[in-house]
C-alpha cells in the first residue's frame, strides 16, 4: 500500500456542482476504483484558490494506466470537463505532490 496525492483546479462558480457530482458519484465508478486498488480517496477544496487536493491509498499493484484508459473513467472525465481545468482528452489537469512528511 502506498499514498498518492495530487492537485487539480476547479473553474470559478462550480464549487457546489463539483460537490454535488461527487456526492452522486456513479456506483459503478466507485466499484471500479475500489476493484482497481484504491482503498481510500479524498478530495479537498481550497476555496480561495479553487485548488482541489486529492489523496489516495493505492494497492502495491495499482495500475494507473488501466484506470486512465477505462471507458467509464473517460466518461467521468467528459462529465466533469465543464467545471474543471482539463487536458485535450478531458482528463483533469493535475500535478503530483511530493510527500515531505507522514505521521502514523
Secondary structure, 3 states (H helix, E strand, C coil): CEEEEEEEEECCCCHHHHHHHHHCCCHHHHHHHHHCCEEEEEEEEECCCCEEEEEEEECCCCCHHHHHCCHHHHHHHHHHCCCECECCCCCECCEECCCCCCCC
